[in-house]
Amino acid sequence: MDVIALDAPTDAQIRAWHEVLAAVHAADPVEPAPDPDETARRLLGAEPG
């Protein structure tokens, strides 16, 4: 897996990270499934968390 630049992740990096989150969620679905748009907002710093 590539390193995601914290200051400017590419769309491809955001999609790849979302795939990781979705895979983790599938293995342990305690919380609601991650949303791709929410993943992007968090990686781009538009949302706390």
Secondary structure by P-SEA (a helix, b strand, c coil): ccccccccccaaaaaaaaaaaaaaaaaccccccccaaaaaaaaaccccc
